[in-house]
């Protein structure tokens, strides 16, 4: 579906929302409720005259007509997308409280700008410059965060700093990147998966196109994880997004998506060896700023040490209520960049070797080596028996975190529960561990933070 088809649709009362660049998503449901997601205010409900169920049904019929399909009880779902809009309708025979519509705006432009990001405390200049140098040095980067945190926009921003002579292929199930339209002069191929062409099929063709960079819009299935693994192990570079609660948990999140009995040590060794950086972005309503705020709150380096043990090293972290801190990357990353003729000495020479304070994530990194001593058989047997107990342990921890004084207050705007619950203001490491210790059976102390990280990611 091209962008000209939507020009034939009458959006009526939705037109002002579509023309507002600050609005990214429009949701219509529940017999007339309209919720929008704004870049500056998060999610809030708005009242628009004329946006009735009858009008939305009329809009759905218009859309189905120009697409040459139907929208009724027999075909209750309707999807349509163009260069800058993606629409999804659900018929009232399925959505029993009334026809439902979601419009997502995916503009073909780079919204992020360095100076504005630094001014808005999105990140510091040093971590920005380090990340850009890592992209130019062909590091594989995974960007994690919640829905609406801005993962795709950040991937587009990083991709804009790749060398113009390097070929890019994007693989998406829904078109959001639009790099071919943003940089029409570059060698970019945009591929879309569907019922005929799966991730695996598209990836095979992608390899034959000889790209330097492969951009996966989002990793959310076992097939997508396999695509990532095959891409990085074949020498291609990737930029992609994933849902994870912190950057250091990305490898375990990838493993949890596999849903197989694949050897965990072998899988993690591959991920830690070929993915150099993980980035986490959080979004929340800032009472101090009086608006919806996004920020990069963690950058984690992955590598395999000389003993062939996967290791993580958090090199940038922003704790809620504290100033961001940064330390030197490991010698493995510095050597990798040096081999790519990338000099980051001006950035890292002034950084300390260690963080100024201990974090829970840093302490858990040492436990990775311990997990490698656990055989896959023991891990598989224990995970099934202890899964329910560990999930129950996590619940009181979440309640305590939500009640902590450091959590930002609910915004005065009418924010949806999903958005107010979504902010992941990082909690101090000391508050995250006492609850599991008081309820965990004393006979299993060897089940440490890496496995808890897997389960916390699963519950996400």
C-alpha positions in Angstrom: 0.0 0.0 0.0 1.6 3.3 -1.0 1.2 6.7 0.6 -1.2 8.0 -2.1 -4.0 5.6 -1.1 -4.4 7.3 2.3 -4.9 10.6 0.5 -8.3 9.2 -0.7 -9.5 8.6 2.9 -11.5 11.0 4.9 -10.0 11.1 8.4 -12.4 13.8 9.5 -12.0 14.6 13.2 -8.7 12.6 13.4 -7.0 15.0 10.9 -5.8 17.5 13.6 -4.2 14.6 15.5 -2.5 13.3 12.4 -1.1 16.8 11.6 0.3 17.2 15.1 4.0 16.1 15.0 4.0 15.7 18.8 1.5 12.9 18.6 2.8 9.4 17.6 -0.1 7.1 18.3 -3.9 7.4 18.2 -6.2 4.8 19.9 -9.9 4.6 19.5 -11.9 2.0 21.5 -14.6 1.3 24.1 -17.4 3.1 22.3 -15.7 6.4 21.7 -12.7 6.8 24.0 -9.7 8.4 22.3 -6.2 8.0 23.8 -3.1 9.6 22.2 0.6 9.1 22.9 2.5 12.3 22.8 6.3 12.8 22.7 6.1 15.4 25.4 3.1 14.3 27.6 3.0 10.5 27.2 -0.4 8.9 27.0 -3.6 10.9 27.7 -7.2 10.9 26.9 -8.7 13.6 24.6 -12.2 14.4 23.6 -12.9 15.0 19.9 -16.3 15.9 18.6 -17.5 13.8 15.7 -15.3 10.8 16.4 -18.2 8.4 16.8 -18.3 4.6 16.3 -20.3 5.2 13.1 -17.5 7.4 11.7 -14.8 4.9 12.6 -16.7 2.2 10.9 -17.1 4.4 7.8 -13.4 5.0 7.8 -12.7 1.3 8.0 -15.0 0.6 5.0 -13.2 3.4 3.0 -9.9 1.8 3.8 -11.0 -1.7 2.9 -12.4 -0.5 -0.4 -9.2 1.2 -1.6 -7.3 -1.9 -0.6 -9.6 -4.2 -2.4 -10.7 -6.3 0.6 -13.6 -6.5 3.0 -14.2 -5.7 6.7 -17.0 -7.6 8.3 -17.8 -10.6 10.6 -16.1 -12.9 8.2 -13.0 -10.7 8.0 -12.9 -8.9 11.3 -9.3 -7.6 11.1 -8.0 -4.9 8.8 -4.4 -3.8 8.5 -3.1 -1.0 6.2 0.2 0.9 6.1 1.8 3.6 4.1 5.1 5.5 4.2 4.0 7.4 7.3 0.9 5.7 8.8 0.0 2.2 10.0 -3.7 1.4 10.8 -5.3 -1.5 12.4 -9.1 -2.0 12.8 -10.9 -4.7 14.8 -14.5 -5.4 14.0 -17.2 -5.1 16.7 -17.9 -8.8 16.3 -14.5 -9.4 18.0 -14.1 -6.2 20.0 -17.4 -6.6 21.9 -17.3 -3.2 23.4 -17.2 -1.5 20.0 -15.1 -1.1 16.9 -11.4 -0.5 17.8 -8.8 1.4 15.8 -5.1 2.2 16.3 -3.2 4.6 14.1 0.6 4.7 14.5 2.5 7.5 12.8 5.8 6.4 11.3 7.3 9.5 9.6 10.1 9.0 7.2 12.5 11.3 9.1 15.1 11.3 11.9 13.4 12.9 14.9 16.4 12.8 17.1 19.1 15.5 17.1 22.3 15.4 19.1 22.2 18.9 20.6 18.6 18.6 21.6 19.1 15.2 23.1 22.0 16.4 25.2 20.1 19.5 26.3 17.1 17.4 27.3 19.3 15.0 29.4 18.6 12.1 27.0 22.3 11.1 27.5 25.7 12.7 28.0 28.0 13.9 25.3 30.6 11.3 26.1 28.3 8.3 25.8 26.8 9.7 22.6 30.2 10.1 21.0 31.3 6.6 22.2 28.1 5.0 20.7 28.6 6.8 17.4 32.2 5.7 17.2 31.1 2.2 18.0 28.6 2.2 15.1 31.3 3.6 12.7 33.6 0.9 14.0 31.0 -1.8 13.0 29.9 -2.8 16.5 26.7 -4.9 16.7 24.2 -3.0 18.9 20.9 -4.1 20.4 18.5 -1.4 21.8 16.1 -2.5 24.6 13.2 -0.7 26.2 9.4 -0.8 26.6 6.8 -0.1 24.0 6.8 3.6 23.3 10.2 4.3 24.8 11.7 5.3 21.4 13.8 2.2 20.5 13.1 2.4 16.8 13.8 6.1 16.6 17.1 5.5 18.4 18.0 2.7 15.9 17.2 5.1 13.0 19.5 7.7 14.7 22.4 5.2 15.0 21.8 4.0 11.4 22.1 7.6 10.2 25.7 7.6 11.3 26.8 4.5 9.3 29.1 5.2 6.4 27.3 6.3 3.3 29.3 3.8 1.2 28.0 0.8 3.3 24.9 -1.0 2.0 22.0 -1.4 4.4 19.1 -3.9 4.3 16.2 -3.4 6.6 14.0 -6.4 7.5 10.6 -5.6 9.1 7.2 -7.1 9.6 5.6 -3.6 9.8 7.3 -0.7 8.0 8.7 1.8 10.5 12.3 2.6 9.7 11.9 4.1 6.2 15.6 4.6 5.8 15.3 4.2 2.0 13.1 7.3 1.9 15.1 9.2 4.5 18.4 8.6 2.5 17.2 8.1 -1.1 20.8 8.5 -2.3 22.2 5.6 -0.4 22.3 1.9 -1.2 19.4 0.7 1.0 17.0 -2.2 0.4 13.8 -2.3 2.5 12.4 -5.9 2.9 9.1 -6.8 4.6 8.1 -10.2 5.9 4.7 -11.6 5.4 2.8 -14.9 5.2 4.7 -15.9 2.1 8.2 -14.7 3.1 9.3 -15.5 6.6 12.3 -14.0 8.5 14.3 -17.1 7.5 13.4 -16.7 3.8 14.1 -13.0 3.7 17.4 -13.5 5.6 18.6 -16.0 3.0 17.9 -13.5 0.2 19.4 -10.7 2.3 22.7 -12.5 2.5 22.9 -12.8 -1.3 22.4 -9.0 -1.5 25.8 -8.6 0.2 24.8 -5.9 2.8 27.2 -4.4 5.3 24.4 -3.7 7.8 21.2 -5.6 8.5 18.6 -3.7 10.5 15.9 -5.8 12.2 13.0 -3.6 13.3 12.3 -5.8 16.4 13.3 -9.2 17.8 10.2 -10.7 19.3 10.2 -14.3 18.1 12.4 -17.4 17.9 12.7 -16.9 14.2 13.9 -13.3 14.6 16.5 -14.5 17.2 17.7 -17.1 14.7 18.0 -14.3 12.1 20.1 -12.2 14.5 22.3 -15.1 15.4 22.9 -16.1 11.8 23.5 -12.5 10.7 26.2 -11.8 13.3 27.9 -15.1 13.0 28.2 -14.7 9.2 30.1 -11.4 9.6 27.3 -8.9 8.9 26.6 -6.1 11.3 23.2 -5.6 12.9 21.2 -2.9 14.6 18.0 -4.1 16.2 15.5 -3.6 19.1 14.2 -5.9 21.7 12.0 -5.8 24.8 14.1 -6.2 27.9 14.2 -4.5 31.3 17.8 -3.6 31.2 20.7 -3.7 28.8 22.6 -6.4 30.6 19.6 -8.7 30.4 19.5 -8.7 26.5 21.4 -12.0 26.0 19.1 -13.8 28.4 16.0 -12.2 26.8 17.2 -13.5 23.4 17.6 -17.0 24.9 14.2 -17.0 26.5 12.6 -16.2 23.0 14.2 -19.3 21.5 11.7 -21.6 23.3 14.0 -24.6 22.7 16.3 -26.9 24.7 19.3 -25.2 23.0 22.4 -25.4 25.2 22.4 -22.1 27.2 26.2 -21.9 27.4 26.7 -22.3 23.7 24.0 -19.8 22.9 25.2 -17.1 25.3 28.8 -17.6 24.1 27.7 -16.8 20.6 25.7 -13.7 21.7 28.4 -12.4 24.0 31.1 -12.9 21.4 29.3 -11.2 18.5 27.1 -8.5 20.0 29.3 -5.8 21.4 26.8 -3.4 23.0 23.4 -3.4 24.6 21.5 -0.1 25.1 18.5 0.4 27.3 16.1 3.4 27.0 13.4 4.2 29.5 10.4 6.6 29.2 8.4 8.1 32.1 6.4 11.2 33.1 8.8 13.6 34.8 7.2 15.6 37.5 10.3 17.8 37.6 10.2 18.6 33.9 6.4 18.6 33.7 6.4 16.4 30.6 7.0 12.9 29.3 10.8 12.2 29.4 12.9 9.6 27.6 16.5 8.9 28.4 19.2 6.4 27.8 19.8 4.8 31.2 22.2 1.9 30.6 24.9 0.9 28.1 26.4 -2.6 28.6 29.3 -4.2 26.9 29.4 -7.9 26.1 32.4 -10.0 25.4 34.0 -13.4 26.0 37.1 -13.3 28.1 40.4 -15.2 27.6 38.9 -18.2 29.5 36.0 -18.4 27.1 33.6 -17.2 29.8 30.8 -14.7 28.7 31.2 -11.4 30.6 29.2 -8.1 30.8 30.5 -4.7 31.7 28.2 -1.8 32.3 30.0 1.3 31.0 27.2 3.9 31.4 24.4 4.0 33.9 21.7 6.6 34.9 20.1 5.8 38.3 16.9 7.7 39.1 17.8 10.7 41.3 21.5 10.5 40.5 23.7 12.0 37.9 24.7 9.5 35.1 28.0 7.7 35.6 30.4 6.2 33.0 33.6 4.2 33.1 36.1 2.8 30.6 35.1 0.0 28.3 37.0 -3.2 28.5 40.2 -3.8 26.6 38.3 -6.2 24.3 36.1 -3.4 23.0 38.9 -0.9 22.7 41.0 -3.5 20.8 38.0 -4.2 18.5 37.6 -0.5 17.7 41.3 -0.1 17.2 41.3 -2.9 14.6 38.6 -0.9 12.8 40.8 2.2 12.9 38.5 4.0 15.4 40.3 6.0 18.0 38.2 6.7 21.2 41.1 7.7 23.4 39.9 11.3 23.7 36.7 9.9 25.3 37.8 7.0 27.4 41.2 8.4 28.7 39.4 10.7 31.1 37.0 8.0 32.4 37.6 6.0 35.6 38.2 2.2 35.4 35.3 1.5 37.8 32.0 3.0 38.7 32.0 5.4 41.7 29.4 3.2 43.4 28.5 -0.4 43.4 25.4 -1.5 41.4 23.4 -4.7 41.6 24.1 -5.3 37.9 27.8 -5.1 38.4 27.7 -7.6 41.3 25.6 -10.0 39.2 28.1 -9.9 36.4 30.5 -12.0 38.4 27.8 -14.7 38.8 27.9 -15.3 35.0 31.0 -17.4 35.4 29.3 -19.4 38.1 26.4 -20.2 35.9 28.8 -21.5 33.3 29.8 -24.2 35.9 26.1 -25.4 36.0 25.5 -28.1 33.4 22.7 -27.6 31.0 21.0 -30.7 32.4 20.9 -29.2 35.9 19.8 -25.9 34.7 16.9 -27.4 32.7 15.7 -29.6 35.6 15.9 -26.9 38.2 14.3 -24.2 36.0 11.0 -26.1 35.7 10.7 -26.8 39.4 11.8 -23.3 40.6 10.0 -21.2 38.0 6.8 -20.8 40.0 8.6 -20.0 43.2 10.8 -17.4 41.6 8.0 -15.7 39.9 6.2 -15.4 43.2 9.3 -14.0 44.8 9.5 -11.2 42.2 5.9 -9.9 42.9 6.5 -8.4 46.4 9.7 -6.9 45.1 7.8 -5.0 42.4 5.3 -3.7 45.0 8.2 -2.5 47.2 9.8 -0.8 44.2 6.6 1.0 43.3 6.2 2.2 46.8 9.8 3.5 47.0 10.1 7.3 47.5 12.3 7.5 44.4 9.5 6.5 42.1 8.1 9.6 40.1 4.6 10.6 41.1 1.7 10.1 38.7 1.4 12.9 36.3 -1.5 15.4 36.7 -2.6 14.5 33.1 -4.9 11.6 32.5 -2.3 9.0 31.8 -3.2 5.4 30.9 -2.3 2.7 33.4 0.0 1.2 30.9 2.1 4.4 30.6 2.1 5.2 34.3 3.2 1.6 35.1 5.6 1.5 32.2 8.4 3.8 33.6 11.2 1.8 34.9 12.9 4.2 37.2 15.9 2.0 38.2 15.9 1.2 41.9 18.9 1.0 44.1 20.5 -2.4 44.0 20.2 -2.9 47.7 16.4 -2.8 47.6 16.1 -5.4 44.9 17.6 -8.3 46.8 16.3 -8.7 50.4 12.8 -10.0 49.3 14.1 -13.0 47.4 16.5 -13.8 50.2 13.8 -14.1 52.8 11.6 -16.3 50.7 14.1 -18.4 48.7 14.6 -21.9 50.1 18.0 -22.1 51.8 18.8 -25.3 50.0 19.2 -23.6 46.6 21.6 -20.6 47.0 23.4 -21.5 43.8 20.4 -20.2 41.7 21.7 -16.6 41.4 20.9 -13.4 39.6 21.4 -14.6 35.9 18.5 -17.0 36.2 16.4 -14.5 38.0 17.2 -12.1 35.1 15.9 -14.6 32.6 12.6 -15.0 34.5 12.1 -11.3 35.1 12.6 -10.8 31.4 10.0 -13.6 30.7 7.4 -12.0 32.9 8.0 -8.8 30.9 
